[in-house]
Amino acid sequence: MITINCLTRKYADAVVEMMRVFYASPAVSTNGSEEIFRCDVEQCINDNPYLEGYVFTEDEDVAGYAMIAKSFSTEFGKSCMWIEDLYLKPEYRGTGIGTEFLAFIQEKYPDSLLRLEVEEENERAVHVYRKNGFDVLPYMEMKK
């Protein structure tokens, strides 16, 4: 049985290791850095009001992690929970953990919009998100 835990110092190194794998994969368009990974984990542990971290465990085994960034969408007129990272170790993919986590976040933030980015080539993830009610937004996102 999978448990969804808040990210604590106990899981920090395991999450950083998974971030290295995740950000080096085709699922993410940037590679990140050790400094960014450590900063993200510290922000989750230190109760940053804009970032939450979660770890999925089965008994004592870490199966994956997720990070949620909080914002507000003027486009949709409500708070917005950005699913920034959702990573499962290969042996845990296809077991329903992703769906369970999406339901957990929807239940925790019932009046919020859930948003995420996914690479089109990540067909397995796209399937999970579509199955859970996510639709594609028809525009490009930009950054500076």
C-alpha positions as CSV (number, residue, x, y, z in Angstrom):
1,M,0.0,0.0,0.0
2,I,1.3,3.4,-1.0
3,T,1.4,6.3,1.6
4,I,1.6,9.9,0.5
5,N,3.9,11.7,3.0
6,C,4.9,15.3,3.3
7,L,8.5,15.8,2.2
8,T,10.7,16.0,5.3
9,R,14.5,15.9,5.8
10,K,14.3,12.1,6.2
11,Y,13.5,11.9,2.5
12,A,15.7,14.8,1.2
13,D,18.5,12.8,-0.3
14,A,16.2,10.2,-1.9
15,V,14.2,13.1,-3.5
16,V,17.3,14.8,-4.8
17,E,18.4,11.5,-6.3
18,M,15.1,11.1,-8.1
19,M,15.2,14.7,-9.3
20,R,18.6,14.0,-10.9
21,V,17.0,11.1,-12.8
22,F,13.8,12.9,-13.7
23,Y,15.5,16.1,-14.9
24,A,18.0,14.1,-17.0
25,S,15.1,12.3,-18.8
26,P,13.1,13.2,-21.9
27,A,10.1,13.9,-19.6
28,V,11.6,17.4,-18.8
29,S,12.9,20.0,-21.2
30,T,15.6,21.3,-18.8
31,N,18.3,19.5,-16.9
32,G,18.1,21.4,-13.6
33,S,21.2,21.5,-11.4
34,E,22.3,20.1,-8.0
35,E,21.9,23.7,-6.6
36,I,18.3,23.9,-7.8
37,F,17.4,20.4,-6.6
38,R,18.7,21.1,-3.1
39,C,17.0,24.5,-3.0
40,D,13.6,23.0,-4.1
41,V,13.8,20.3,-1.4
42,E,14.8,22.8,1.3
43,Q,11.9,25.1,0.3
44,C,9.5,22.2,0.7
45,I,11.0,21.2,4.1
46,N,11.1,24.8,5.4
47,D,7.4,25.4,4.8
48,N,7.7,27.8,1.9
49,P,4.0,28.9,1.5
50,Y,4.3,28.6,-2.3
51,L,5.7,25.1,-2.6
52,E,4.7,21.7,-1.1
53,G,6.7,18.5,-1.5
54,Y,5.4,14.9,-1.2
55,V,7.0,11.5,-1.1
56,F,5.3,8.2,-2.0
57,T,6.4,5.3,0.1
58,E,5.5,1.6,0.3
59,D,6.6,0.3,3.7
60,E,10.0,2.0,3.9
61,D,10.7,2.0,0.1
62,V,10.5,5.4,-1.6
63,A,8.5,5.0,-4.8
64,G,8.5,8.6,-6.0
65,Y,7.9,12.3,-5.2
66,A,5.9,15.3,-6.3
67,M,6.1,19.0,-5.8
68,I,3.2,21.5,-6.0
69,A,3.6,25.2,-6.6
70,K,0.7,27.5,-5.5
71,S,-0.5,30.5,-7.5
72,F,-3.6,32.3,-8.6
73,S,-5.0,32.1,-12.1
74,T,-6.7,35.4,-13.2
75,E,-7.6,33.5,-16.4
76,F,-9.8,31.0,-14.5
77,G,-10.5,33.2,-11.4
78,K,-9.3,30.8,-8.8
79,S,-6.2,29.5,-6.9
80,C,-4.0,27.3,-9.0
81,M,-2.0,24.3,-7.9
82,W,0.9,23.7,-10.4
83,I,2.0,20.1,-10.4
84,E,5.6,21.0,-11.0
85,D,7.1,17.5,-10.5
86,L,5.5,14.1,-10.4
87,Y,8.1,11.3,-10.6
88,L,7.7,7.6,-10.0
89,K,10.6,5.1,-10.1
90,P,10.2,2.8,-13.1
91,E,9.2,-0.2,-11.0
92,Y,6.2,1.8,-9.6
93,R,4.9,3.2,-12.9
94,G,1.5,1.9,-14.0
95,T,0.5,0.9,-10.4
96,G,-2.0,3.8,-9.9
97,I,0.2,6.0,-7.7
98,G,-0.1,8.9,-10.1
99,T,-3.9,8.7,-10.2
100,E,-4.0,8.4,-6.4
101,F,-1.8,11.5,-6.0
102,L,-3.9,13.5,-8.4
103,A,-7.1,12.6,-6.5
104,F,-5.3,13.5,-3.2
105,I,-4.4,17.0,-4.5
106,Q,-7.9,17.5,-5.9
107,E,-9.4,16.5,-2.5
108,K,-7.0,18.7,-0.6
109,Y,-7.6,21.7,-2.9
110,P,-11.2,21.1,-4.2
111,D,-11.8,24.7,-5.4
112,S,-8.4,25.1,-7.1
113,L,-7.4,24.7,-10.7
114,L,-4.8,21.9,-11.2
115,R,-2.2,22.7,-13.9
116,L,0.9,20.9,-15.2
117,E,3.3,20.7,-18.1
118,V,4.0,17.4,-19.8
119,E,6.2,16.6,-22.8
120,E,4.0,15.3,-25.7
121,E,6.5,12.4,-26.1
122,N,5.7,11.2,-22.6
123,E,2.7,9.3,-23.8
124,R,2.3,7.3,-20.6
125,A,2.1,10.4,-18.5
126,V,-0.2,12.1,-21.0
127,H,-2.5,9.1,-20.8
128,V,-2.7,9.2,-17.0
129,Y,-3.4,13.0,-17.0
130,R,-6.1,12.7,-19.7
131,K,-7.7,9.7,-17.8
132,N,-7.8,12.0,-14.7
133,G,-9.7,14.8,-16.5
134,F,-6.8,17.1,-17.7
135,D,-7.3,18.8,-21.0
136,V,-4.6,20.4,-23.3
137,L,-4.5,24.2,-23.2
138,P,-4.1,25.5,-26.8
139,Y,-1.3,28.0,-26.3
140,M,2.4,28.3,-25.9
141,E,4.0,29.1,-22.5
142,M,7.0,31.4,-22.5
143,K,9.6,32.3,-19.9
144,K,12.4,34.8,-19.4
